[in-house]
Amino acid sequence: MATLDDSDRTSVEAHTDPSRIQDTGWTMSEVWSRYGPWVVTIVNLTAFFCLWQLFAMSGAINPLFLPSASSMFEALWHGLTTTAPPGAVVSGSIADHLFYSLRNLSIGLAIACVIGIPAGLLMGGNKYVEMILSPYVWALASLPRIALVPLFILFLGFTVKMQITIVVLSAVFPIMINAWAGVKTTEKSLLAAAKVFGASRSDLYTKVVFPYTLPFIISGVQQGIGRGLIGVIIAEIFGGSNGLGYLIRRSADTFNSSLMYAVLLVLVIVSLTLIQFTRWLEAYVAPWRHMDRL
C-alpha cells in the first residue's frame, strides 16, 4: 500500500482542517487579523450614522442645528457630483472647493517642509544657530495663527498668497521643532561609534543623524498637516471666496446645515487620508520603526 510523504500529508491536513479556508489556505485568525479592523470600522461607522439618523428623526434637536444623516449624505453627494462651469463657482459645489483647498494646502505644506526640515536640522546641529533662532521659533509657534489673518489681509489682500502664507506659518513650526528635537535626542553612542570608524561631519549628518531624526520629521509633518488644514480653513473663512472654509461660512450664513456638516465630514476624511499617507511613507522610508510591531 502506498504511503504519503511529509509534503503530501501536510497538504491533506491543510485541506481537511475545518478552521482553514480552503480557497486561500488562510486560517480564520489570519483572515480576521487582516480584515478584522476594516470590518469593525465599517460596523462602527454604520451604527454611528444609524443612531444619528434615528436621533435626528426623533425631533429632540432642531434640524437647523443637527440635520439627519441622510440629508447630510444627500448634500454631500450633490456637492461632489456637481461641478462649476468655467469662470463660475456653483453654490454648494463641494468638489470644486475641495480641489481649491487641497491645492493651497499642498503648496503650503511643500514650502513648510522645504523651510522647516533644513532649519530644524541646522538648529539641532549648531548651537549658535539654535541660540539665535530659538526665541523667534518659540514666539511664532505659540502665537495663534488666527490673530495674523487680519495682518496678512492688510499686506497681501484677499489673495491666494495670503492663504498659502497662513498655511506655511501654521505647518512650518511643528516640522521645524520636531526635526530640531530629533537631532538633539540622537544617541551619543551612535555618534561616538561613527567617529571611531572615521566618519566625517557630513557622514554623521547623512548616515547617523538624519536616519535617526527621520521618524521625528515624519511626526512633525503629520502635525503640520493638521495645523496646515486648520490654517487653510481659517484663511478661507476670513479672507476667501473659494475653498472649503468659504463654503462652511456660506452654508452657515444661508442656514444650510446639511451642507455644512457634509463639508465637515469631507475635512475629517481628508485629514485622516493625509495622516495615513504619512504613516505609509514612514513605513517605507523608516521600516526599522515597525520591526518591533511584527
Residue pairs with C-beta under 8 A, 6 or more apart in sequence:
4 12
14 20
14 25
15 22
17 27
19 27
19 28
20 26
20 27
20 28
21 27
21 28
21 31
24 31
26 34
49 69
50 69
52 68
52 69
53 68
53 69
53 70
55 61
55 66
56 63
56 66
56 67
56 68
56 69
57 68
63 71
63 257
64 255
64 257
65 257
66 257
67 257
67 258
67 261
71 258
72 258
72 261
72 262
72 265
73 262
74 258
75 92
75 256
75 258
75 259
75 261
75 262
76 94
76 262
76 265
76 266
78 92
79 92
79 93
79 94
79 95
79 259
79 262
79 263
80 94
80 95
81 95
82 90
82 92
82 93
82 95
83 90
83 93
83 95
83 96
84 90
84 93
84 96
89 96
89 97
89 241
89 242
90 96
91 250
92 247
92 251
92 256
92 259
94 244
94 247
94 259
94 262
94 263
94 266
96 242
97 242
97 243
97 244
97 246
97 247
97 263
98 244
98 266
98 270
100 242
100 243
101 232
101 233
101 236
101 243
101 244
101 245
102 270
104 160
104 163
104 164
104 167
104 232
104 243
105 167
105 228
105 229
105 232
107 164
107 167
108 163
108 164
108 165
108 166
108 167
108 168
108 170
108 171
108 228
108 231
108 232
109 167
109 171
109 221
109 224
109 225
109 228
111 164
111 168
111 172
112 167
112 168
112 171
112 172
112 175
112 224
112 228
113 175
113 221
113 224
115 168
115 172
115 176
116 171
116 172
116 173
116 174
116 175
116 176
116 179
116 220
116 224
117 175
117 176
117 179
117 217
119 133
119 176
119 179
120 175
120 176
120 177
120 178
120 179
120 180
120 182
120 183
120 217
120 220
121 179
121 180
121 183
121 205
121 209
121 210
121 213
122 129
123 129
123 130
123 133
123 134
123 137
123 176
123 180
123 183
124 130
124 179
124 180
124 181
124 182
124 183
124 184
124 209
124 213
125 183
125 205
125 209
130 180
137 173
137 176
137 177
137 180
140 169
140 173
141 173
141 174
141 177
145 166
145 169
145 170
145 227
145 230
145 231
145 234
146 234
146 238
148 166
148 169
149 166
149 234
149 235
149 238
149 239
150 238
152 162
152 165
152 166
152 239
153 162
153 238
153 239
155 162
156 162
156 165
158 239
158 240
158 241
162 235
162 239
163 232
163 235
163 236
163 239
163 240
163 243
166 231
166 232
166 234
166 235
167 228
167 231
167 232
167 235
169 231
170 224
170 227
170 228
170 230
170 231
171 224
171 225
171 227
171 228
171 231
172 224
173 227
174 220
174 223
174 224
174 227
175 217
175 220
175 221
175 223
175 224
176 220
177 220
178 216
178 217
178 219
178 220
178 223
179 213
179 216
179 217
179 220
181 216
182 212
182 213
182 214
182 215
182 216
182 217
183 209
183 213
185 216
186 208
186 209
186 212
186 213
187 212
190 208
190 212
191 204
191 208
191 209
194 203
194 204
194 207
194 208
195 204
199 207
199 208
211 286
214 282
214 285
214 286
215 282
215 286
215 289
218 278
218 281
218 282
218 285
218 286
221 278
222 275
222 278
222 279
225 271
225 274
225 275
225 278
226 271
226 275
229 267
229 270
229 271
229 274
232 243
232 244
232 245
233 243
233 244
233 245
233 248
233 267
234 245
235 245
236 242
236 243
236 244
236 245
236 246
236 249
237 245
237 246
237 248
237 249
240 246
244 263
244 266
244 267
247 259
247 263
248 260
248 263
248 264
250 256
251 257
251 259
251 260
251 263
252 260
282 289
283 289
283 290
